Amino acid sequence: MDQIAAMRVFARVVEAGTFTRAADLLQMPKPSVTKLVQQLESHLRVKLLQRTTRRVTVTPEGAAYYERISRVLAEIDDIEADVTNAQTRPKGRLRVDIGSSLANRILIPRLPAFHARYPDILLELGVGDRPVHLIGEGVDCVLRGGVLSDPSLVARRVAQMPYMTCATPDYLKRHGVPGTPADLLDGHRVVSYFSSRTGRYIPPCYERGDERIEINGHATIAVNESTAHLTALLTGLGVAQTFAFMTQPHVESGALVELLADWEPPPMPVSVAYPSSRHPSAKLRAFVDWTVEVFAPYGSARRR
């Protein structure tokens, strides 16, 4: 038995929650994964996992073993990275999950520079606004907006994204131009946004000085994905509040008109985060540092 390989397989089964999912993530046949875990249990003379037809449960002994070998495997990875000079030339597969607007408008257009700098990293982007379970889905890190309060994640703030309220010229001809946020409650339609995680509507928020107003107006449509939110706005379905970096080009082209410019909510923080239980690999550190560079122009709350 290759004990290090067996330890890696066991760790991935614990993280993935099933032998099938672990086999997919490891790109190994499921019988090979099962056999290595069985050999490891036989070698240790202890039951590490309880199997059911749909899921595996970690035994108390397995949980303690997993906690200790996770640190050992991370140390081995670091040693190998140093020996192979991977600190200056990181390599391997890196799975990143990111919201669609951040991916399409900011990150993907700059990927040629990333691949020129790190040609040996295979970057896999999971694009969407749905929540993901990093360890269970084999994701190395995420880029997300909002305050990240999950204690299992190490988060690094990379940007502060201001908002902008807009509508199309045609919509404003039909419904008039709101002078205050309260006007949105009288005869206007709002393109609403709801959380893909909780299903809760997130109302437009406006602040000026000590005043704060939340608008729960008449929604023409509600979406849970940021790119679709912008598309609905451009279609003329109503007034919407979304990220300024998405709307600014359309304001400059005349497709959208900025509204209520003297009323702005606090900007949205954007962070890159990864599980605290994993020591960051050289490729992950390279990506995080590069991401900080990419988002540096958005590091303040000022509009760009």
ABEGO torsion letter per residue (X at the ends): XBAAAAAAAAAAAAAAGBAAAAAAAAGBBAAAAAAAAAAAAAAAGBBABBBBAABBBBBAAAAAAAAAAAAAAAAAAAAAAAAAGAAABBBEBBBBBBBAAAAAAAAAAAAAAAAAABAABBBBBBBEABBBBAAAAGBABBBBBEBBABAABBBBBABBBBBBBBBBAAAAAAAEBBABAAAAABGBBBBBBBBAAAGBBBBBBBBBEABBBBBBBBBABBBABAAAAAAAAAAGAEBBBBBAAAAAAAAAAGABBBBGAABBBBBBBBBBBBBAABBBBAAAAAAAAAAAAAAAAAABABBX
